[in-house]
Structures are given as structure tokens and as C-alpha cells.
């Protein structure tokens, strides 16, 4: 069955657009007219219009990042699907219902293709696996575990909770950092304007007087000329730095050294360790709780570690578990992983409640991270104001000093 994208007029003459599945173009038009919709434009959506595994490895795959489905929309669809399955809907009909309810065209196309794949005899997890740009390995493996155990609707509900909790944590951190970052950029912008436009106009007055200027004023004039000549360097510097970091991280040894340095820093390093521990324990706990095998779950968490030191640590843990050892043995021997987290994992392994202990560990470190960021931002805000006050005060002093000297000479 093919999928068509249409632009049409409804019974009231209003322009509408959407997606419909049908055997042919004629069947699609007939189906629309039966719904009192009159198509103006009808285009068949080819299967290669959505990124597949093969496409995701191509040169242009990176440019499709902006077409990814948002976490909020994916969470909503997951919860709706869980509700429909719990209400007794067959999987194909439930997915078809979501196609009509989805808001973005991208998810409509993906769901339509997933429905077609299921109708052709593919499993739900395998159908989702065709679209790695939309569905993460965590999502696909949990769906596979739910299908295997016959608890798909329960797994979908847990997936929705997992996605929502992760999104909430991300939004809280972003909200905490938004105001200090905004203040920094506003302050920096004001400083650049002062040094490039305001100060040169005032300083020209002193230059014409042929009077020896105080040292603070000379420094201010030098800074002003420097900013006026090289302002573009300050604009390009952050982008160049990000590009360089992104390029060098492709080399594993360099990426390992950078990550090792970051987690060894006094304050930032401790915070990074807590963030990584929260992400690792939350993901691993959710996967194990939904029936995903330990080695598969560890390999998935390894791929989302975001830190080469932790990546290698999880790789060692995989090897140890495969040999019949305990997970906590590897983590307790490394300073890159919080000691408390490794001890809680050990307690979970000993008591046979590893999944619950992982969830508790994730809750603990997520709260710690949020508290630490809130405290840091409460200190950063007055620090930015203080620094800006000192800088502006120095500029005013450098301008006023020659005025005071000239005034004394006149008297």
C-alpha cells in the first residue's frame, strides 16, 4: 500500500493538507472524496524520502538532524499508542490511527511506512529500526523486549515516562542556565559597543589636546582600537573553537584526553561525573526493567555515554559481565565513575534488585545535578553583574581621569 501527501479543499472550501494511504492514485482520490475532501495536489511519497539505515551513513546524513522528531512529540505518540493497545486496538490499526493524529509531516510519513512494514509481516521493532534518525536504539530494543514478552503496551507506557522524565530534566537544566547565559551575552555586547563606538568618540577629544594621558586612559584607547579593528575575531572565535573541537574529537585518542581532562577538573568534573552517572543508571535501569538482556543494554548505554573515558569503562564492564563477573567490580575501581553510584549498583546486584537500585541512583544524581546547577546559577548572576560593574567603572574612571587633570591645569 502506497502513501500519498495531498493538498485539498474541504466541504467548506478551506485549504487543508495531510497524508493518506491507498493502493493507487485513483484509490487515494476516491478515498478523499468519500470524506468530502477534494484534492488539488496529490503526490506519492517514495520510500527513500525518509532516512533509512543506508541513508543514515551517507555524507548528507548529518544535514537531516533538523528533521528529527522532537522528544515531546515522540513521547506523546508513544503514550497514545500504549493507550490504544490497552484499549484493545490491533497494532496496525493503532499505528494507522496515530498517522491521522500526528502533527508533523515527518512523523506522519514515518508512521505510515512503519504501518506498511508491519502489514508486510515485519515485527514492530524491526519496522522502527528502519528509521534510526527517529527512533533511538533504546526505543527499538525496549519495543523488541515488549513484543517478545507480550507486554508491549506496558513497555510503551514506560517508554513514554522515560522520555518525558528525560525531557523534563533537560528543560529544567536549560531554564536554569538560560538567564546567566543571556546576561553574559548582553553584558559582552554592551562592552563591545562601548569600546568600539562610545569610547573612540570621547577619546578623540583628549587626543586633540596634546596632553599626556594617564595610564588607564592609554590602556582604554589601546583596547578600543583593538576591538574596533578585530571585532570580527570575537564573533568568529566561538564558531572556530567549536569546529576545531568537533574535528579533533573524531580521533579517539584526542577525544579520550579531552574527556579525561574535563572529568578531572575540580568543580566541572564532579558535575560531569554526576550527569554521566545519572544518564547511565537511568538508561540501563529502564532497559533491564523492560527485559532487555544485560549485554545488549550495556552496549546501548555505551553508545550514548558521551564521554570516551566512560565508553571504555562500560566496554570493560561488558567484558567482565560476559565472563560471569559483576558490573560493580569495574565501576568501583575507576575514579571516573562516582563511588556512591558503584556501591549502589553493588547493593542492587547482591540483593537481586539491580533495576530498582539503578532507578534510585538516577533519581539521586539527577536531583544532585539540578541542585548544583541552581546553586551555581545563583552565584553566576551576581558575579556577572559585579564584573560588568567593575569593567564599566574602569571605563568611566579612564575617561574621567584626564578630565580631572585638565581641570586642575586650568585652575
C-alpha positions as CSV (number, residue, x, y, z in Angstrom):
1,X,0.0,0.0,0.0
2,X,1.4,3.4,-1.0
3,X,1.3,6.7,1.0
4,X,0.2,10.0,-0.6
5,X,0.7,13.6,0.5
6,X,-2.2,15.8,-0.5
7,X,-3.4,19.4,-0.6
8,X,-7.1,19.8,-0.9
9,X,-10.3,21.7,-0.2
10,X,-12.7,20.5,2.4
11,X,-16.5,20.8,2.2
12,X,-16.4,24.5,3.4
13,X,-13.8,25.4,0.7
14,X,-10.9,25.7,3.2
15,X,-7.5,24.6,2.1
16,X,-6.1,21.6,4.0
17,X,-3.2,19.2,3.7
18,X,-2.3,15.8,5.0
19,X,-1.3,12.2,4.3
20,X,-3.4,9.2,3.2
21,X,-2.6,5.6,2.3
22,X,-4.2,3.9,-0.6
23,X,-3.5,1.2,-3.3
24,X,-3.1,3.8,-6.1
25,X,-3.6,7.5,-7.0
26,X,-7.1,6.8,-8.2
27,X,-7.9,5.0,-4.9
28,X,-6.5,7.8,-2.9
29,X,-8.6,10.4,-4.7
30,X,-11.7,8.2,-4.2
31,X,-10.9,7.8,-0.5
32,X,-10.6,11.5,-0.1
33,X,-13.8,12.3,-1.9
34,X,-15.7,9.9,0.3
35,X,-14.5,12.0,3.2
36,X,-15.8,15.2,1.5
37,X,-12.3,16.3,0.7
38,X,-11.5,17.4,-2.8
39,X,-7.7,17.1,-3.8
40,X,-5.9,19.9,-5.6
41,X,-2.5,18.2,-5.5
42,X,-1.7,14.6,-4.8
43,X,1.9,13.3,-4.6
44,X,3.1,9.8,-3.8
45,X,5.7,9.6,-1.0
46,X,8.6,7.4,-2.1
47,X,10.1,5.1,0.5
48,X,13.5,6.8,0.0
49,X,12.1,10.2,1.1
50,X,12.6,9.1,4.7
51,X,16.1,8.4,6.1
52,X,16.9,4.7,6.3
53,X,19.8,2.8,7.8
54,X,21.7,3.0,4.4
55,X,21.0,6.7,4.1
56,X,22.0,7.5,7.7
57,X,25.6,6.5,6.8
58,X,25.8,8.8,3.8
59,X,27.6,12.1,3.6
60,X,24.4,14.1,3.8
61,X,23.0,12.3,6.8
62,X,24.3,15.0,9.2
63,X,22.1,17.6,7.4
64,X,18.9,15.6,8.4
65,X,19.4,16.2,12.1
66,X,16.9,19.1,11.9
67,X,14.2,16.8,10.6
68,X,14.3,14.5,13.6
69,X,11.1,14.1,15.6
70,X,11.1,16.1,18.9
71,X,11.3,14.2,22.1
72,X,8.0,15.7,23.2
73,X,6.1,14.5,20.1
74,X,7.7,11.1,20.3
75,X,6.7,10.8,23.9
76,X,3.1,11.8,23.1
77,X,2.8,9.3,20.3
78,X,4.3,6.6,22.5
79,X,1.7,7.2,25.2
80,X,-1.2,7.4,22.7
81,X,-0.1,4.1,21.2
82,X,0.1,2.5,24.7
83,X,-3.4,3.7,25.4
84,X,-4.8,2.4,22.1
85,X,-3.2,-1.0,22.6
86,X,-4.5,-1.2,26.2
87,X,-8.0,-0.4,24.8
88,X,-7.8,-3.5,22.6
89,X,-6.8,-1.9,19.3
90,X,-4.7,-4.2,17.0
91,X,-1.2,-2.8,16.4
92,X,-1.7,-2.0,12.7
93,X,-5.0,-0.1,13.4
94,X,-3.4,1.7,16.4
95,X,-0.5,2.9,14.2
96,X,-2.9,3.9,11.4
97,X,-4.9,6.0,14.0
98,X,-1.7,7.8,15.0
99,X,-0.9,8.7,11.4
100,X,-4.1,10.8,11.3
101,X,-3.4,12.4,14.7
102,X,0.3,13.2,14.3
103,X,1.1,16.9,13.8
104,X,4.3,17.0,11.9
105,X,4.6,15.7,8.3
106,X,7.8,13.9,9.1
107,X,6.3,11.6,11.8
108,X,3.2,11.1,9.6
109,X,5.5,9.7,6.8
110,X,7.5,7.6,9.2
111,X,4.4,6.1,10.9
112,X,2.8,5.4,7.5
113,X,5.9,3.4,6.4
114,X,6.0,1.6,9.8
115,X,2.4,0.5,9.3
116,X,3.1,-0.7,5.8
117,X,6.1,-2.7,7.1
118,X,4.0,-4.4,9.8
119,X,1.3,-5.2,7.3
120,X,4.0,-6.9,5.1
121,X,4.9,-9.2,8.0
122,X,7.7,-7.3,9.8
123,X,7.8,-7.0,13.6
124,X,7.2,-3.6,15.1
125,X,10.7,-3.3,16.4
126,X,12.2,-4.2,13.0
127,X,9.9,-1.7,11.3
128,X,11.0,1.1,13.7
129,X,14.7,0.0,13.1
130,X,14.4,1.2,9.5
131,X,14.4,4.8,10.8
132,X,17.3,5.3,13.2
133,X,17.1,9.1,12.8
134,X,13.8,9.0,14.5
135,X,13.9,6.0,16.9
136,X,16.9,5.5,19.2
137,X,18.5,2.1,19.9
138,X,16.9,2.4,23.5
139,X,13.5,2.8,22.0
140,X,13.8,0.0,19.5
141,X,15.3,-2.5,21.9
142,X,12.7,-1.9,24.6
143,X,9.9,-2.4,21.9
144,X,11.6,-5.6,20.9
145,X,11.6,-6.8,24.5
146,X,8.0,-5.8,24.9
147,X,7.0,-7.8,21.8
148,X,8.9,-10.8,22.9
149,X,7.3,-10.8,26.4
150,X,3.8,-9.9,25.2
151,X,3.8,-6.7,27.3
152,X,4.1,-4.1,24.5
153,X,1.5,-1.7,25.9
154,X,3.3,-1.7,29.4
155,X,6.7,-1.1,27.7
156,X,5.3,1.7,25.6
157,X,3.9,3.4,28.8
158,X,7.3,3.1,30.5
159,X,9.0,4.4,27.4
160,X,6.7,7.5,27.4
161,X,7.5,8.0,31.1
162,X,11.3,7.6,30.4
163,X,11.2,10.1,27.5
164,X,9.1,12.6,29.5
165,X,11.4,12.4,32.6
166,X,14.5,12.9,30.5
167,X,12.9,15.9,28.6
168,X,11.8,17.5,31.9
169,X,15.3,17.2,33.4
170,X,16.8,18.7,30.2
171,X,14.3,21.6,30.3
172,X,15.0,22.3,33.9
173,X,18.7,22.5,33.3
174,X,18.2,24.7,30.2
175,X,15.9,27.0,32.2
176,X,18.5,27.3,35.0
177,X,21.2,28.3,32.5
178,X,19.2,30.5,30.2
179,X,19.2,33.7,32.3
180,X,23.0,33.7,33.2
181,X,23.9,33.0,29.5
182,X,21.6,35.8,28.3
183,X,23.1,38.2,30.9
184,X,26.6,37.3,29.7
185,X,25.9,37.9,26.1
186,X,24.1,41.2,26.8
187,X,27.0,42.3,29.0
188,X,29.5,41.4,26.4
189,X,27.5,43.2,23.7
190,X,27.3,46.4,25.8
191,X,31.1,46.2,26.4
192,X,31.8,45.8,22.7
193,X,29.5,48.8,21.9
194,X,31.2,51.0,24.5
195,X,34.7,50.1,23.3
196,X,34.0,50.3,19.5
197,X,31.6,53.3,19.3
198,X,31.3,55.3,22.5
199,X,34.9,55.4,23.8
200,X,36.6,56.4,20.5
201,X,34.4,59.5,20.2
202,X,35.2,60.7,23.7
203,X,38.9,59.8,23.5
204,X,39.4,61.8,20.2
205,X,38.8,65.0,22.3
206,X,41.8,64.1,24.5
207,X,44.0,63.3,21.6
208,X,43.5,66.8,20.1
209,X,44.7,68.5,23.3
210,X,48.2,67.1,23.0
211,X,48.2,66.4,26.7
212,X,49.9,63.4,28.3
213,X,47.2,60.9,29.2
214,X,47.1,58.8,32.4
215,X,48.0,55.1,32.1
216,X,44.3,53.8,32.5
217,X,43.2,56.1,29.6
218,X,46.1,54.9,27.4
219,X,45.1,51.2,28.1
220,X,41.5,52.1,27.3
221,X,42.4,53.7,24.0
222,X,44.5,50.7,23.0
223,X,41.7,48.3,23.8
224,X,39.2,50.4,21.9
225,X,41.4,50.4,18.8
226,X,41.9,46.7,19.1
227,X,38.2,45.9,19.4
228,X,37.4,48.3,16.5
229,X,39.9,46.6,14.3
230,X,39.5,43.0,15.3
231,X,35.8,42.7,16.5
232,X,35.2,40.0,13.9
233,X,37.7,37.7,15.6
234,X,35.5,37.7,18.7
235,X,32.4,36.9,16.6
236,X,34.2,34.0,14.8
237,X,36.2,32.7,17.7
238,X,33.4,30.6,19.3
239,X,32.4,29.0,16.0
240,X,36.1,28.2,15.1
241,X,36.6,26.7,18.5
242,X,33.5,24.5,18.2
243,X,34.6,23.4,14.7
244,X,38.1,22.5,16.0
245,X,36.7,20.6,19.0
246,X,34.3,18.7,16.7
247,X,37.1,17.9,14.3
248,X,39.6,16.7,16.8
249,X,37.1,14.6,18.7
250,X,36.9,12.3,15.6
251,X,40.3,11.0,16.8
252,X,39.7,8.6,19.7
253,X,43.0,9.3,21.5
254,X,42.5,13.1,21.4
255,X,38.8,12.7,22.4
256,X,39.9,10.5,25.3
257,X,42.4,13.0,26.5
258,X,39.9,15.9,26.3
259,X,37.2,13.9,28.2
260,X,39.8,12.7,30.8
261,X,40.8,16.3,31.4
262,X,37.2,17.5,31.7
263,X,36.2,15.0,34.3
264,X,39.4,15.7,36.3
265,X,38.5,19.4,36.8
266,X,37.6,20.3,40.4
267,X,34.0,21.6,40.1
268,X,33.0,20.9,36.5
269,X,34.5,17.4,36.6
270,X,32.4,16.4,39.6
271,X,29.2,17.8,37.9
272,X,30.0,15.9,34.7
273,X,30.5,12.7,36.6
274,X,27.1,13.1,38.2
275,X,25.4,13.8,34.9
276,X,27.0,10.8,33.2
277,X,26.1,8.6,36.2
278,X,22.5,9.7,36.1
279,X,22.2,9.1,32.3
280,X,23.9,5.7,32.6
281,X,21.9,4.4,35.5
282,X,18.6,5.8,34.2
283,X,19.1,4.2,30.7
284,X,20.4,0.9,32.0
285,X,17.7,0.6,34.6
286,X,14.9,1.3,32.1
287,X,16.3,-1.3,29.6
288,X,16.8,-4.0,32.2
289,X,13.4,-3.4,33.8
290,X,11.8,-3.9,30.4
291,X,13.5,-7.3,29.7
292,X,16.5,-6.2,27.6
293,X,19.5,-8.6,28.2
294,X,22.4,-7.1,30.3
295,X,25.0,-7.2,27.5
296,X,22.6,-5.6,24.9
297,X,21.6,-3.0,27.5
298,X,25.3,-2.2,28.3
299,X,26.2,-1.8,24.6
300,X,23.3,0.6,24.1
301,X,24.3,2.7,27.1
302,X,27.9,2.7,25.8
303,X,26.7,4.3,22.6
304,X,25.1,7.2,24.4
305,X,27.8,7.7,27.1
306,X,29.0,11.0,25.5
307,X,32.4,10.5,27.1
308,X,35.3,8.3,25.9
309,X,36.5,7.5,29.4
310,X,33.1,6.2,30.4
311,X,32.8,4.5,27.0
312,X,35.9,2.4,27.7
313,X,34.8,1.8,31.3
314,X,31.4,0.4,30.0
315,X,33.3,-1.7,27.4
316,X,35.4,-3.2,30.3
317,X,32.1,-3.9,32.2
318,X,30.7,-5.7,29.1
319,X,33.7,-7.9,29.0
320,X,33.6,-8.6,32.8
321,X,29.8,-9.4,32.7
322,X,30.4,-11.7,29.7
323,X,32.9,-13.6,31.7
324,X,30.5,-14.1,34.6
325,X,31.8,-11.2,36.7
326,X,29.8,-8.4,38.4
327,X,29.1,-5.0,36.9
328,X,30.1,-3.1,40.1
329,X,33.6,-4.6,40.1
330,X,34.7,-2.4,37.1
331,X,33.0,0.8,38.2
332,X,34.2,0.7,41.8
333,X,37.8,0.5,40.5
334,X,37.6,3.7,38.4
335,X,37.7,7.3,39.7
336,X,35.8,8.4,36.6
337,X,32.6,7.0,38.0
338,X,31.1,8.2,41.3
339,X,31.9,5.9,44.2
340,X,28.4,6.1,45.7
341,X,26.9,5.0,42.4
342,X,29.2,2.0,42.1
343,X,28.3,1.0,45.7
344,X,24.5,1.3,45.0
345,X,25.0,-0.9,41.9
346,X,26.8,-3.4,44.1
347,X,23.9,-3.5,46.6
348,X,21.5,-4.0,43.7
349,X,23.5,-6.9,42.4
350,X,23.7,-8.5,45.9
351,X,20.0,-8.1,46.7
352,X,18.8,-9.1,43.2
353,X,17.1,-5.7,42.7
354,X,19.6,-4.1,40.3
355,X,16.9,-2.3,38.3
356,X,15.4,-0.6,41.3
357,X,18.8,0.5,42.6
358,X,19.7,1.9,39.2
359,X,16.5,3.9,39.2
360,X,17.2,5.2,42.7
361,X,20.7,6.1,41.7
362,X,19.5,8.0,38.7
363,X,16.9,9.9,40.9
364,X,19.6,10.8,43.4
365,X,22.1,12.1,40.8
366,X,19.5,13.9,38.7
367,X,18.4,15.8,41.9
368,X,22.1,16.5,42.8
369,X,22.8,17.9,39.3
370,X,19.8,20.1,39.4
371,X,20.6,21.4,42.8
372,X,24.3,22.0,41.9
373,X,23.2,23.9,38.7
374,X,20.7,26.0,40.6
375,X,23.3,26.9,43.2
376,X,25.9,27.7,40.5
377,X,23.5,30.0,38.6
378,X,22.5,31.8,41.8
379,X,26.2,32.6,42.2
380,X,26.9,33.3,38.5
381,X,24.2,36.0,38.2
382,X,25.7,38.4,40.8
383,X,29.2,37.6,39.6
384,X,28.3,38.7,36.1
385,X,26.7,41.9,37.4
386,X,29.8,42.6,39.7
387,X,32.3,42.0,36.8
388,X,30.2,44.2,34.5
389,X,30.1,46.9,37.2
390,X,33.9,46.8,37.7
391,X,34.5,47.0,33.9
392,X,32.1,49.9,33.3
393,X,33.6,51.6,36.4
394,X,37.1,51.2,35.0
395,X,36.0,52.7,31.6
396,X,34.4,55.7,33.4
397,X,37.5,56.2,35.5
398,X,39.8,56.0,32.5
399,X,37.6,58.7,30.8
400,X,37.3,60.9,33.9
401,X,41.0,60.9,34.9
402,X,42.2,63.2,32.0
403,X,39.2,65.5,32.5
404,X,40.2,65.9,36.2
405,X,43.8,66.6,35.2
406,X,42.9,69.2,32.6
407,X,40.5,70.8,35.1
408,X,43.4,71.1,37.6
409,X,45.7,72.7,34.9
410,X,43.0,75.3,34.0
411,X,42.6,76.3,37.7
